[in-house]
Amino acid sequence: MEFEIGDKKKKLRFSHKGKLSPRLIGPCEIIERVRPVTYRLLLPSKLEKIYSVFHVLMLRRYRFDLSHVIAPSKIEIRSDMTYEEEPIRILAREVKELRNKKIPLVKIWWN
């Protein structure tokens, strides 16, 4: 498997895996081909402490999809840098039971 400089790639997750945790992080741009099977990536600032050279087996090709693009919504920000949120409706209710207490959870659609 070979990639070109400037390609967008997803890379493997660095923290421990869970059932619902995402497996891939990205997309990240390939900056340089270091060796035949290793590539240097342009990592986001939150991953600046991580070594940026990855083996080809740790990379997956990013396939562009318009559903990945999120349109920004217009938010009116006041002069004191605050904004107002309004609940539209309740999507789900659930009660989480721990050993000796119950925690009510509510999923709300906000405007």
N, C-alpha and C positions, 0 to 999 in steps of 0.2 A: 504494500500500500504506500503510495507516495502522495505528498501534498506540495502545493506551490506557495511561494512567499506571497502574503496578502490574503490567503484563504482564511475563512472563518471556521474555527473548530470549537467543539465542546470538549471539555476535559473532565477527568474523573474527579469526584468529590474527595475532599481531604479529611473530613471528620468521620466519625463512626457512622455506620449505616443503621437505619431503622426501617420499619415497614413502609412508612409513608414519606420518608425523606427523599429528596431528589438525588439521583445518582450522578448527574452531570452538572457542571457549572459552565456557563459560557453564553454566547459564543465569544471566543478570543481570537485575535488575529495572529497569524504566523509571521514572525519577523525575520527569522533566519533558519536555514538548514545547517545544523551543526555537523552532523554525520549522516550517513545514508539512512539511518533509522531514528534519529533524534532531531527535534525541532525546538527552537526558542519561541515562546509565545509572549505577546504583550498582555500582561496580566492586569486586572483592575487594581485600583489603589488599596482595596481592602486585603488583597493577597500579596502585597509588596514584599513581605518577609519570606516568601516561598521561592525557592529556586525555580527559575522560569524555563528550564530545559526538560522536555518530556519525551519519552519513548513513543514511537508510532502506535503501539498497542494501547496506550492510555488515551489516545485521541479518537474522536468520532467526528465524521463529517457533519456540518451543520446544514440542514436543508431549510431554506428560507420559506416561511409560511406567513401569509398576511394575518392569520389569527394570532400570531405572536406579537403583532404591533398593537400597542394600546394607544388610543387617541386620548390626548390630555383633555381633561374637563376644565371648564373655566371656573375659577374660584375667586370670589371677591374678597380681597384682603384689606382689612382696615388699617388705618395709620399706626395703630399699636400692634400690628403684625398678628392679629387674631382673625378667625373666620368662624362662621356659624354652620353647624351641621344639623340636619333635620332627619329624624327617622321616618322612613317611608312605610315599611311594614316589617313584621316579625316573620323570619323565614323558618326558624326551627327553635324548639325548646327541648332541653334535656336536663336531667338531674344526674350529676356525677356522684357516685357513692364511693367514699373512701372508707377506711376501717371504722371510724367512729363519727363521721360527719357526712352530710350531703351538701353538694355545691350545685346551685341552679345555674345552668348555662343558657344563654339566649343569643341566637344569631339574628342580627338586625341588618336590614338593607338601609344604608344611610344615603342622604342626598347631600 
